[in-house]
């Protein structure tokens, strides 16, 4: 029911999903994409696991990933540490049961990630925001956290331009 993948050499973009497809009762998955063991043309990585309840996904800065897709309807806990600054795309969908999320991402994907996890009840955000240009729209608007009960902690970096309390007011 638990699978932890670290320092894995992937044999193409479908290899992770092929592995997950033969794990029908998988509930807890931890994946660390680190560049030391990267497949040179990883392209897209997909995580579709109907029984998955917990996912910890860590993506290093130098990982050659263009896009990732996560589709997990039984999700209860999600930890995303995405430090990849290469401008990759992602799609996070189908998480109606999400209770808790820890999000540590580069600033330009933060708004999209937050927009994908609006059903969360407990949220931790850790992101570095640049001082120059565009910081007003990093968190954005257009989505509502109707079930948010607790913002567990606010990890802010030295260059954070908005107080955590001002950010929290946007979610209330």
Secondary structure, 3 states (H helix, E strand, C coil): CEEEEECCCCCCCCHHHHHHHCCCCCCEEEEEECHHHCCCCCEEEEEECCCCCEEEEEECCCCCEEEEEEECCCCCEEEEEECCCCCCEEEEECCCCCCEEEEEEEHHHHHHHHHHCCCCCEEEEEEECCCCCCHHHCCCCCCCCCCCCEEEEEEECCCCCCCHHHHHHHCC
